[in-house]
């Protein structure tokens, strides 16, 4: 059995040695290890893949005794994670995820796709994934989100993926699923925040466009960034051309960020991330 040991703590001398010693005493083999020390903030991060039979509670207890008191420690089994996808009408991001899931490339179980439009129903059902339609017309945002929370609550999941879910989330929704929501934004943040970023980019005469995958927080499009990428454009591109080029970047960036989260490689630190 393989596990991922995730440690976020204040830095201290000899941490790697002390942690490795505990793992050895529990007869565990280290398959992979990565560490990072932020010297400015005196913070230590460590992601270690171990194999062997283990008493999880005893191992966590022993590790915590040798770490600073502020340490956050997790031990996750190496297994597929359960995810729920939220969508609206655009198909490029969700289509990419569905294909990867169908081909076995996605290290996740898609429990459901929940959407505020029924546009994608036929596409999703072709992959034998449950599709839940929660209509957002003629009701308030708060009423719709209450229904969305109820729909999401029908499924066991570890992560919510916004695959072009075109709704601004309320503080209540974000707090309900704190640090569990991944979003793809059609801009190389922090530039061009909000609506119609490709029109904004076109009017500004940019030479590159990009996409940003980030955790959702109550600050619109300002959550901790997980992955970004760009593609080059020039004066011959209309904003529609930019949008089409940007969609290719969006699905790649979302896929890369999702893969990092599924492998427990992302640590949230203040309003940024450490990727190990």
C-alpha positions as CSV (number, residue, x, y, z in Angstrom):
1,X,0.0,0.0,0.0
2,X,1.3,3.5,-0.9
3,X,0.6,6.7,1.0
4,X,1.4,10.4,0.5
5,X,2.7,12.1,3.6
6,X,2.1,15.9,3.4
7,X,3.7,18.2,6.0
8,X,3.4,22.0,6.3
9,X,5.2,23.5,9.3
10,X,7.6,26.1,10.7
11,X,11.1,25.2,9.7
12,X,13.5,23.6,12.2
13,X,16.9,22.0,12.1
14,X,16.9,18.3,11.3
15,X,13.3,17.9,10.2
16,X,14.1,15.7,7.2
17,X,16.2,13.4,9.4
18,X,13.7,13.2,12.2
19,X,10.8,12.5,9.8
20,X,12.8,9.9,7.9
21,X,13.7,8.2,11.2
22,X,10.0,7.8,12.2
23,X,9.2,6.4,8.8
24,X,12.1,3.9,9.1
25,X,10.9,2.9,12.6
26,X,7.4,2.2,11.1
27,X,9.1,-0.1,8.5
28,X,8.0,2.1,5.6
29,X,10.0,2.6,2.4
30,X,10.4,6.1,0.9
31,X,9.5,5.9,-2.8
32,X,9.7,9.6,-3.5
33,X,10.4,12.7,-1.6
34,X,10.3,16.5,-2.2
35,X,10.9,19.4,0.2
36,X,10.9,23.1,0.1
37,X,12.0,25.7,2.7
38,X,10.7,29.3,2.4
39,X,13.6,31.0,4.2
40,X,11.9,34.4,4.2
41,X,8.8,33.0,6.0
42,X,10.7,30.2,7.9
43,X,8.3,27.6,6.5
44,X,8.9,24.0,5.6
45,X,7.0,21.9,3.2
46,X,7.4,18.2,2.5
47,X,5.7,15.6,0.3
48,X,6.8,12.0,0.7
49,X,5.4,8.9,-1.0
50,X,5.9,5.8,1.2
51,X,5.0,2.1,0.9
52,X,4.3,-0.6,3.4
53,X,1.8,-1.7,6.0
54,X,1.1,1.1,8.5
55,X,-1.0,2.0,11.5
56,X,-2.0,5.5,10.2
57,X,-3.1,6.9,13.6
58,X,0.1,5.8,15.3
59,X,2.3,7.1,12.4
60,X,0.7,10.5,12.5
61,X,1.0,10.7,16.2
62,X,4.7,9.8,16.2
63,X,5.4,12.3,13.4
64,X,3.5,15.2,15.1
65,X,5.6,14.6,18.3
66,X,8.8,15.5,16.5
67,X,7.4,18.5,14.6
68,X,6.8,22.1,15.7
69,X,3.4,22.7,17.3
70,X,1.9,24.5,14.3
71,X,2.5,21.6,11.9
72,X,-0.2,20.4,9.6
73,X,0.2,16.7,8.7
74,X,-1.8,14.5,6.3
75,X,-1.4,10.9,5.3
76,X,-3.4,10.2,2.1
77,X,-3.7,6.8,0.5
78,X,-2.5,6.7,-3.1
79,X,-5.9,6.2,-4.8
80,X,-8.3,7.9,-7.2
81,X,-10.1,10.9,-5.8
82,X,-13.8,11.5,-6.2
83,X,-14.7,14.8,-7.9
84,X,-17.8,16.7,-8.9
85,X,-17.8,19.0,-12.0
86,X,-19.8,22.2,-12.3
87,X,-20.5,23.5,-15.8
88,X,-22.7,25.8,-17.8
89,X,-22.6,25.7,-21.6
90,X,-19.0,25.6,-22.9
91,X,-17.7,22.1,-23.7
92,X,-14.0,22.4,-24.3
93,X,-12.8,22.0,-20.7
94,X,-15.3,19.5,-19.6
95,X,-15.0,17.6,-22.8
96,X,-11.2,17.3,-22.2
97,X,-11.8,16.0,-18.7
98,X,-14.4,13.5,-19.8
99,X,-12.2,12.1,-22.5
100,X,-9.3,11.7,-20.1
101,X,-11.6,10.0,-17.6
102,X,-12.9,7.6,-20.3
103,X,-9.4,6.7,-21.4
104,X,-8.2,6.1,-17.9
105,X,-5.8,9.0,-17.9
106,X,-7.6,10.9,-15.2
107,X,-6.7,9.7,-11.7
108,X,-10.2,10.5,-10.4
109,X,-13.8,9.2,-10.3
110,X,-16.3,11.7,-11.7
111,X,-19.3,11.4,-9.4
112,X,-21.5,13.8,-11.3
113,X,-21.6,16.8,-13.6
114,X,-24.0,19.5,-12.2
115,X,-24.9,22.4,-14.5
116,X,-27.2,25.5,-14.5
117,X,-27.9,24.8,-18.2
118,X,-28.9,21.6,-19.8
119,X,-26.8,22.3,-22.9
120,X,-24.1,19.6,-22.0
121,X,-26.5,16.9,-21.0
122,X,-26.1,14.8,-24.1
123,X,-22.4,15.1,-24.1
124,X,-22.0,14.1,-20.4
125,X,-24.4,11.1,-20.7
126,X,-22.4,9.7,-23.6
127,X,-19.8,9.0,-21.0
128,X,-22.2,7.4,-18.6
129,X,-21.7,10.1,-16.0
130,X,-24.7,11.4,-14.0
131,X,-25.9,14.8,-15.2
132,X,-27.8,17.0,-12.8
133,X,-29.5,20.1,-14.1
134,X,-30.2,22.9,-11.6
135,X,-31.9,25.7,-13.5
136,X,-30.7,29.2,-12.6
137,X,-33.4,31.1,-14.4
138,X,-36.1,33.2,-12.6
139,X,-34.7,32.6,-9.1
140,X,-32.2,34.6,-7.1
141,X,-28.5,33.7,-6.9
142,X,-29.0,32.7,-3.2
143,X,-31.9,30.4,-4.1
144,X,-30.0,28.8,-6.9
145,X,-26.9,28.2,-4.8
146,X,-29.0,26.6,-2.1
147,X,-30.2,24.1,-4.7
148,X,-26.7,23.7,-6.0
149,X,-25.4,22.9,-2.5
150,X,-28.2,20.4,-2.1
151,X,-27.3,18.7,-5.4
152,X,-23.6,18.6,-4.6
153,X,-24.4,17.2,-1.2
154,X,-25.9,14.1,-2.8
155,X,-22.4,12.9,-3.7
156,X,-19.2,12.0,-1.8
157,X,-16.3,14.0,-3.2
158,X,-13.0,15.5,-2.4
159,X,-12.8,18.3,-5.0
160,X,-15.2,20.5,-7.0
161,X,-14.0,21.4,-10.5
162,X,-15.5,24.5,-12.2
163,X,-15.2,23.6,-15.9
164,X,-16.3,27.0,-17.2
165,X,-19.1,27.3,-14.7
166,X,-20.2,30.8,-15.5
167,X,-21.6,32.0,-12.2
168,X,-20.1,34.3,-9.6
169,X,-20.2,32.3,-6.3
170,X,-21.4,33.9,-3.1
171,X,-19.4,33.9,0.2
172,X,-21.7,31.3,1.6
173,X,-21.0,28.9,-1.2
174,X,-17.2,29.4,-1.1
175,X,-17.2,28.9,2.7
176,X,-19.3,25.8,2.4
177,X,-16.6,24.2,0.2
178,X,-13.5,26.0,1.5
179,X,-10.3,25.0,-0.3
180,X,-12.2,22.4,-2.3
181,X,-13.0,24.4,-5.5
182,X,-10.8,24.5,-8.5
183,X,-11.5,27.2,-11.2
184,X,-10.2,27.9,-14.7
185,X,-10.0,31.6,-15.6
186,X,-9.7,32.7,-19.2
187,X,-6.9,35.1,-18.5
188,X,-3.3,35.2,-17.4
189,X,-4.1,36.5,-14.0
190,X,-3.9,39.1,-12.5
191,X,-4.5,40.7,-15.9
192,X,-8.0,41.2,-17.2
193,X,-10.1,40.1,-14.2
194,X,-13.8,39.6,-14.6
195,X,-16.0,39.5,-17.7
196,X,-15.0,39.5,-21.4
197,X,-11.2,39.1,-20.8
198,X,-10.6,38.5,-24.5
199,X,-12.3,41.7,-25.5
200,X,-10.2,43.5,-22.8
201,X,-7.0,41.8,-24.1
202,X,-7.9,42.7,-27.7
203,X,-8.5,46.4,-26.8
204,X,-5.2,46.5,-25.0
205,X,-3.3,45.0,-28.0
206,X,-1.6,42.2,-26.0
207,X,0.9,39.9,-27.6
208,X,0.2,36.9,-25.4
209,X,-2.9,35.5,-23.9
210,X,-3.2,32.8,-21.3
211,X,-5.2,30.9,-18.7
212,X,-5.0,30.5,-14.9
213,X,-6.2,27.7,-12.7
214,X,-6.7,28.7,-9.1
215,X,-8.5,27.9,-5.9
216,X,-11.7,29.8,-5.5
217,X,-11.9,32.3,-2.6
218,X,-14.3,35.2,-1.8
219,X,-12.0,37.6,-3.8
220,X,-13.1,37.2,-7.4
221,X,-10.4,35.5,-9.5
222,X,-7.8,36.1,-6.8
223,X,-7.5,32.8,-5.1
224,X,-4.1,30.9,-4.8
225,X,-2.8,30.1,-8.3
226,X,-2.0,26.5,-9.2
227,X,-1.1,26.5,-12.9
228,X,-0.8,29.0,-15.8
229,X,0.2,28.9,-19.4
230,X,0.2,31.3,-22.4
231,X,0.0,31.3,-26.2
232,X,1.2,34.1,-28.5
233,X,-1.1,36.3,-30.6
234,X,-0.6,39.4,-32.8
235,X,-2.4,42.3,-34.4
236,X,-4.2,40.1,-36.9
237,X,-6.2,38.3,-34.2
238,X,-9.7,39.5,-33.6
239,X,-11.1,39.0,-30.0
240,X,-12.9,35.9,-31.3
241,X,-9.6,34.5,-32.7
242,X,-8.1,35.2,-29.3
243,X,-11.0,33.4,-27.6
244,X,-10.6,30.3,-29.8
245,X,-6.8,30.2,-29.1
246,X,-7.4,30.8,-25.4
247,X,-9.8,27.9,-25.1
248,X,-7.0,25.5,-26.1
249,X,-4.9,26.9,-23.3
250,X,-7.7,26.8,-20.8
251,X,-8.3,23.1,-21.1
252,X,-4.6,22.3,-20.9
253,X,-4.1,24.5,-17.8
254,X,-7.2,23.1,-16.1
255,X,-6.1,19.6,-16.8
256,X,-2.6,20.2,-15.5
257,X,-3.9,21.9,-12.3
258,X,-6.4,19.1,-11.7
259,X,-3.6,16.5,-12.1
260,X,-1.5,18.3,-9.5
261,X,-4.4,18.3,-7.0
262,X,-5.2,14.6,-7.6
263,X,-1.6,13.7,-6.8
264,X,-1.5,15.8,-3.6
265,X,1.2,18.1,-5.0
266,X,-0.3,21.4,-4.0
267,X,0.1,23.2,-0.6
268,X,-1.8,26.3,0.0
269,X,0.3,29.0,1.7
270,X,-1.2,32.4,2.4
271,X,-2.6,33.4,-1.0
272,X,-0.2,31.3,-3.1
273,X,0.7,27.7,-3.5
274,X,3.8,25.5,-3.2
275,X,3.9,22.7,-5.7
276,X,6.0,19.7,-4.8
